[in-house]
Amino acid sequence: MLGFFSFAPLLRKLSTYITVQPQSTQSRPLGPPGSITAKTANWAGQGGAWNDVDLQASFKKANATAPLFNGTHRFRKTVIVVSLDGFRADYLDQKLTPLLISMGEKGIRAKGLKPQFPSLTFPNHWSIVTGLDPESHGMVSNNFWDPALKQKFLNTDPSTSWDAHWWGGEPLWATAVKNHMRTAVMMWPGPPYTSEKVRPTFWRAFQEHFKWSKRIRLLENWIDMPIQDRPELVYIYVPDIDEVGHLHGPENVHMNETLKQMDMFAGSLDKSLRDRNLSEIVDVIYVSDHGMSASSDQRVIYLDEILGQDTFLQLFITDGWPAAGLRFREGFDTQPILEKLLEAAKKHKSFEVYTHETMPKKWHFSNNDRIAPIYIVPYPGWVVTTKHEHEVVMKGHYRPKGVHGYDNDETEMQGIFLAYGPSFRARQDKPAGLMETFSNLEIYGLVVKLLGIENGPENNSTKGFWDSYL
C-alpha cells in the first residue's frame, strides 16, 4: 500500500495542522509558483503583510471615508471570526464558560452548528470560509488521494498542503480583498494564496504551542494599525480543545480546564475590544468545526481481518480516518470486496459501507474523484484500524482517546455558534439559544451580510438565511 490511514501524523501532531517555526526577521516572499513553504517561513511566521503597490492604491481609495468613530480614531466595519476547534455544542451547557455564554446572551447563540461531512478539521474550515461543501471545494478529508494529479494531500505536510491547487472555491478573505478590504488570517487551515494568486493582507502560519495570549497580542497589533492598514475581516484559529480531546477524550478534568482557558481567551479578546471602545464597531463570531466522541479499545474495526490478508495487501491507499476510503491497485476486481464489506457491516453493526452511488445524498459527498470509490463510515466512537496497529503498535490501548469525522447529524459532532456586536443588538431582548442548529455553510453568508459584500462567487449557503436575525 502507498499508505494506510494517516494515524502516525495524527499522533505526532494532534492539532491536525502544519507547523512552521517563526524566524527572527520578517520578509516578503517571492511569487508563489508551486510550494512556497521555504519562501514564506520568515514572512508568514511573523504575521507579515503583502504591501503590493497596486493594492495600496485601491485601499487608499476605499479608506478615503471611514464612517465609524471610537472616540479617538476612525474605523471601518470590522468582523472577527474565531474557530475553537473541537468545541462540542454541549460543552456550553457545563457551566465552565460563563463569559462565552454571556456573549451569546448579548447577541445570538444557536443550539449547535452542524458540520459538513466528513466532520473533520480541514474540510470544515474551508467550508466555513468558502460557503461550499467538501465535494464542491475538493478538500474532502484531512488526507486524500487525487487520481488526476496522482498526488496525495496530507494536512501535516506543508510542502503540499500550502499549494493552492488543492483548495477549490474562493475563500471570503480573497473576495474581501477583491472588494478593496484588508484581511487577516491567523493560523486558519488553508493556503496563503488562492489559485488566482490573491493573498490575505496579513497571514500568520500555524505554530504549535502558540499561547492564546499571543493570539490576543497579534490581534491587538492588527486592530491598532492606522486605518489604511487595519484589517476589516479577521479569521482566527484556536486548536486547544481539539488537541486535548484527541489526547485525553472529550469528557475529563483536562477538557474542563481547557474549556475554562478558552473562556478566558474569549474574555481577553472582548476586553481588548472594550478597552479600545470598539464594542459598537466590531462584530465577533465564535464557531467550531465539529465536536468529539470518545474512542475505546472495544470499538475498533479490524480492516485486515474483514478483507483477509491477501486482499488487504492489494490496497493502494486509504484516507479519511477514522473512516476508511479504500482505493485498490489498478485492475483489481473490487466487486467481491464490496460484497464482503457489506456483509461484514450487517454482522458487526458498527459501520456502514458506501460507494459514490449509494452515499447518503444529505452528505453531498460523492461528486468528486478525490472521494474514494469505497467508503467505510463507522458509527460514533468506532474507528477503522488493523489488528497489528491496535495490538502491537498501540499495545492494545487505542489512541487518540477522542475522535471525530462521523455522520454530521450525530449529536456529538455538533459544534458551536454564537455572535455578538452592534449588528446583533436587536437580539438582546430574546433568550439566547433559541436559534436552531444550522449548517456551518451559513457562516459564509453571515459574514458577507455583515461586511456588505454583494459580488461574491456562487456558494452553497442559503440566500436570505440571516434576514430575520439581523
GUKOLPA-36704 format. One line per 2 residues: their letters; for each residue x, y, z of C-alpha. Coordinates in steps of 0.2 Angstrom, whole numbers, plus 5000, padded with zeros to 4 digits. Layout:
GUKOLPA-36704
a	X:Y:Z  ...
//
This chain:
GUKOLPA-36704
ml	5000:5000:5000  5005:5018:4997
gf	4999:5022:5014  4987:5016:5027
fs	4977:5029:5036  4986:5045:5042
fa	4987:5039:5060  5005:5042:5063
pl	5005:5060:5058  4989:5062:5069
lr	4999:5056:5084  5014:5067:5080
kl	5003:5082:5079  4986:5081:5087
st	4981:5098:5081  4980:5091:5063
yi	4989:5105:5055  5006:5111:5049
tv	5020:5118:5059  5031:5132:5054
qp	5043:5139:5067  5044:5158:5066
qs	5060:5166:5062  5068:5182:5069
tq	5065:5193:5054  5051:5197:5043
sr	5052:5197:5024  5041:5197:5009
pl	5041:5180:4999  5043:5179:4981
gp	5029:5174:4969  5021:5158:4973
pg	5023:5145:4959  5022:5128:4967
si	5025:5125:4985  5030:5141:4994
ta	5035:5134:5011  5053:5139:5011
kt	5049:5156:5004  5036:5161:5017
an	5043:5154:5033  5050:5171:5039
wa	5037:5182:5032  5022:5171:5037
gq	5029:5166:5054  5029:5185:5059
gg	5012:5189:5053  5018:5198:5038
aw	5008:5209:5026  5008:5210:5007
nd	5012:5228:5004  5009:5227:4985
vd	5009:5244:4977  4994:5240:4966
lq	4984:5236:4981  4989:5251:4990
as	4980:5262:4978  4964:5253:4979
fk	4965:5253:4998  4968:5271:4999
ka	4953:5274:4988  4942:5263:4999
na	4948:5271:5015  4945:5289:5009
ta	4930:5289:5021  4928:5279:5037
pl	4910:5281:5044  4914:5274:5062
fn	4922:5283:5076  4928:5275:5093
gt	4931:5292:5101  4950:5294:5095
hr	4951:5285:5078  4941:5282:5063
fr	4936:5264:5059  4928:5254:5046
kt	4915:5240:5049  4925:5225:5056
vi	4921:5207:5058  4931:5194:5068
vv	4928:5175:5066  4936:5164:5079
sl	4936:5145:5077  4938:5135:5093
dg	4942:5118:5085  4933:5103:5093
fr	4922:5113:5104  4907:5102:5106
ad	4890:5110:5107  4885:5103:5124
yl	4901:5110:5132  4892:5126:5133
dq	4880:5118:5145  4893:5113:5158
kl	4894:5130:5166  4913:5131:5163
tp	4912:5145:5150  4901:5159:5158
ll	4910:5173:5148  4905:5164:5131
is	4888:5161:5137  4886:5180:5142
mg	4892:5185:5124  4879:5174:5117
ek	4866:5182:5128  4871:5199:5122
gi	4870:5193:5104  4864:5177:5097
ra	4868:5159:5100  4862:5143:5092
kg	4859:5126:5099  4873:5119:5088
lk	4882:5121:5072  4881:5107:5060
pq	4897:5102:5051  4899:5096:5034
fp	4903:5078:5031  4916:5072:5035
sl	4916:5081:5051  4935:5084:5050
tf	4945:5100:5053  4952:5104:5035
pn	4936:5101:5026  4925:5111:5038
hw	4936:5126:5040  4937:5128:5021
si	4918:5126:5020  4916:5140:5033
vt	4927:5152:5023  4920:5147:5005
gl	4902:5143:5009  4905:5126:4999
dp	4903:5108:5004  4918:5097:5003
es	4913:5089:4986  4912:5106:4979
hg	4928:5114:4986  4938:5097:4985
mv	4945:5097:5002  4937:5080:5005
sn	4947:5075:5021  4962:5079:5031
nf	4972:5067:5019  4967:5060:5002
wd	4972:5054:4985  4969:5065:4969
pa	4969:5052:4955  4970:5066:4942
lk	4986:5073:4949  4992:5056:4956
qk	4997:5065:4972  4992:5063:4990
fl	4987:5078:5000  4992:5077:5018
nt	4987:5090:5031  5003:5088:5041
dp	5015:5091:5025  5016:5110:5021
st	5026:5106:5005  5009:5100:4998
sw	4996:5107:5009  5000:5126:5006
da	4998:5124:4987  4983:5132:4981
hw	4978:5119:4968  4972:5108:4982
wg	4959:5121:4988  4944:5124:4977
ge	4932:5139:4978  4936:5156:4984
pl	4939:5160:5002  4929:5175:5009
wa	4946:5183:5014  4950:5183:4995
ta	4933:5190:4990  4935:5204:5003
vk	4952:5209:4996  4945:5210:4979
nh	4932:5222:4986  4946:5233:4992
mr	4946:5227:5010  4961:5222:5021
ta	4960:5205:5029  4970:5195:5042
vm	4971:5176:5043  4978:5169:5059
mw	4983:5150:5058  4966:5146:5049
pg	4968:5130:5039  4971:5134:5021
pp	4984:5141:5009  4992:5158:5010
yt	4986:5162:4992  4972:5157:4980
se	4974:5149:4963  4972:5167:4956
kv	4986:5172:4967  4975:5183:4979
rp	4983:5184:4996  4976:5190:5013
tf	4984:5206:5018  4991:5198:5034
wr	4994:5179:5036  5000:5170:5051
af	5006:5152:5048  5001:5139:5061
qe	5013:5136:5075  5012:5123:5089
hf	5010:5128:5107  5006:5146:5102
kw	4998:5153:5118  4981:5161:5117
sk	4988:5176:5125  5000:5178:5110
ri	4985:5177:5098  4977:5191:5108
rl	4993:5202:5106  4994:5198:5087
le	4975:5203:5085  4979:5219:5095
nw	4993:5223:5084  4982:5222:5069
id	4967:5232:5076  4979:5246:5082
mp	4986:5249:5065  4982:5265:5056
iq	4965:5264:5046  4974:5262:5029
dr	4982:5246:5036  4970:5239:5048
pe	4961:5223:5043  4942:5223:5042
lv	4940:5204:5042  4950:5193:5053
yi	4949:5174:5054  4957:5166:5070
yv	4960:5148:5073  4962:5140:5090
pd	4966:5121:5091  4967:5119:5110
id	4951:5110:5113  4953:5098:5099
ev	4971:5094:5104  4965:5090:5122
gh	4950:5080:5116  4961:5069:5105
lh	4974:5066:5119  4963:5063:5134
gp	4945:5061:5127  4930:5073:5127
en	4925:5072:5145  4938:5074:5159
vh	4947:5086:5170  4959:5091:5156
mn	4945:5096:5145  4936:5105:5159
et	4952:5115:5162  4954:5119:5143
lk	4936:5125:5142  4940:5137:5156
qm	4956:5143:5147  4946:5146:5131
dm	4933:5156:5141  4947:5167:5147
fa	4953:5169:5129  4936:5175:5124
gs	4935:5186:5139  4953:5193:5135
ld	4948:5196:5117  4932:5205:5122
ks	4942:5216:5134  4954:5221:5121
lr	4939:5227:5110  4931:5236:5125
dr	4947:5244:5130  4948:5252:5113
nl	4930:5257:5113  4926:5246:5099
se	4910:5237:5106  4899:5247:5094
iv	4911:5244:5079  4917:5226:5079
dv	4906:5210:5077  4913:5194:5084
iy	4908:5177:5079  4913:5161:5088
vs	4911:5144:5079  4919:5127:5079
dh	4921:5114:5065  4915:5099:5074
gm	4913:5090:5091  4921:5075:5098
sa	4917:5057:5103  4926:5045:5115
ss	4936:5031:5107  4938:5014:5116
dq	4948:4998:5115  4932:4989:5112
rv	4926:5000:5097  4939:4995:5084
iy	4936:4988:5067  4950:4977:5060
ld	4950:4980:5041  4964:4967:5038
ei	4953:4954:5047  4937:4959:5037
lg	4946:4959:5020  4958:4945:5023
qd	4977:4947:5022  4979:4944:5003
tf	4965:4957:4999  4971:4969:5012
lq	4988:4969:5003  4980:4974:4987
lf	4975:4991:4995  4984:5005:4986
it	4979:5019:4998  4966:5023:5012
dg	4961:5040:5018  4948:5049:5029
wp	4952:5042:5046  4943:5037:5057
aa	4933:5032:5042  4942:5022:5028
gl	4941:5027:5010  4948:5012:5000
rf	4957:5013:4984  4964:4996:4977
re	4978:4993:4965  4973:4997:4947
gf	4964:4982:4938  4959:4974:4955
dt	4941:4967:4955  4933:4977:4969
qp	4915:4970:4967  4918:4954:4978
il	4927:4966:4991  4912:4977:4991
ek	4900:4962:4994  4911:4956:5008
ll	4912:4973:5017  4893:4975:5015
ea	4890:4958:5023  4903:4962:5037
ak	4893:4978:5040  4877:4969:5043
kh	4886:4957:5055  4896:4969:5065
ks	4883:4983:5066  4897:4996:5069
fe	4899:5004:5052  4891:5007:5035
vy	4899:5004:5018  4895:5016:5003
th	4900:5019:4985  4898:5035:4976
et	4881:5029:4970  4875:5024:4987
mp	4882:5038:4998  4868:5047:5008
kk	4863:5062:4997  4862:5073:5013
wh	4881:5072:5014  4884:5079:4996
fs	4899:5068:4996  4900:5059:4980
nn	4903:5070:4965  4922:5072:4967
dr	4935:5060:4961  4945:5064:4977
ia	4932:5054:4986  4937:5036:4987
pi	4926:5023:4977  4923:5013:4993
yi	4920:5022:5009  4918:5013:5026
vp	4910:5025:5039  4910:5019:5057
yp	4897:5024:5070  4902:5037:5083
gw	4916:5031:5094  4921:5017:5082
vv	4937:5018:5072  4944:5008:5057
tt	4961:5001:5060  4971:4985:5059
kh	4974:4971:5072  4993:4974:5071
eh	4991:4993:5073  4980:4991:5088
ev	4988:4976:5097  5006:4979:5093
vm	5009:4997:5089  4997:5003:5102
kg	4999:4988:5114  4980:4986:5115
hy	4977:5004:5121  4969:5013:5107
rp	4973:5031:5104  4968:5045:5101
kg	4956:5045:5115  4944:5057:5106
vh	4939:5056:5088  4928:5064:5075
gy	4924:5063:5057  4907:5054:5059
dn	4889:5057:5052  4887:5076:5053
de	4869:5073:5060  4876:5065:5076
te	4874:5075:5092  4892:5073:5097
mq	4898:5080:5081  4889:5097:5083
gi	4899:5112:5085  4895:5129:5092
fl	4889:5146:5086  4887:5162:5095
ay	4890:5180:5089  4889:5197:5097
gp	4892:5215:5092  4882:5230:5085
sf	4874:5220:5071  4866:5208:5084
ra	4860:5221:5096  4842:5218:5091
rq	4843:5201:5098  4846:5206:5116
dk	4828:5205:5121  4827:5187:5116
pa	4834:5172:5125  4850:5165:5119
gl	4849:5148:5112  4833:5149:5103
me	4841:5148:5086  4840:5130:5080
tf	4856:5120:5074  4860:5125:5057
sn	4874:5121:5044  4891:5129:5045
le	4889:5134:5027  4878:5149:5033
iy	4893:5157:5042  4899:5162:5025
gl	4883:5171:5021  4883:5179:5038
vv	4900:5187:5036  4895:5193:5018
kl	4880:5201:5025  4889:5210:5040
lg	4903:5217:5028  4890:5222:5014
ie	4899:5211:5001  4887:5210:4986
ng	4898:5202:4972  4904:5186:4980
pe	4905:5169:4970  4892:5156:4969
nn	4891:5145:4985  4880:5133:4995
st	4874:5144:5008  4856:5149:5009
kg	4851:5166:5002  4841:5176:5014
fw	4845:5164:5029  4850:5179:5040
ds	4837:5191:5035  4826:5188:5051
yl	4841:5188:5063  4850:5205:5058
//
